[in-house]
Amino acid sequence: MVPDRDLILKALAHPVRRDMLAWLKEPERHFSGQSHPLGMGVCAGSFERCGLSQSTVSAHLAALSAAGLVTTRKVGPFVFYTRDERTIGAFRASLADL
């Protein structure tokens, strides 16, 4: 799988999205207060820790999802996010071509 580098670079251009990816790398450290098991992923509502409105958080998560950097899992009214390490690894490898 060859990731869309331009879409990923655009997603990574915003510091909040980079923070979100970093938080997802260590969910136990950053989201330990989440009421749902972290094995499900991190609930979208848990990202409000960054001090942004729910709609802004959703827009940032949508950009990360569209770029393939995170995967989503919907459980009832909740959406859970996890890093897509396969896409992240493929993106990193693709940078060697530059």
Phi, psi and omega in degrees: 000126177257117181287158176280096184302318182298317180294320179293315179299322178296318179295322182280352182291340182263129183298328179294321179292324176295320176298316180301316178296321179294318178298320181292338179292329180229068185298328180297326181283321189260341184229034184297338181274001181295135183285335177272152178300134181294342176298340177280344188113186180257127181293140182307321180297336180289341181282354179295353176302338182279001174081015180255161179292161180301320182292324178291318177301315180299320179295319178294316179295324178296321178295318177295322179292316180298328179280352179083010183279339177227155173250155181240152176219119181264127178230106184060231181275000186257147174240129182248143184239140172223155176292144173261090185297331179295313179294319180298317178295318179295322178296313179301317179296325182292338180290340178294340180283348185278000000 
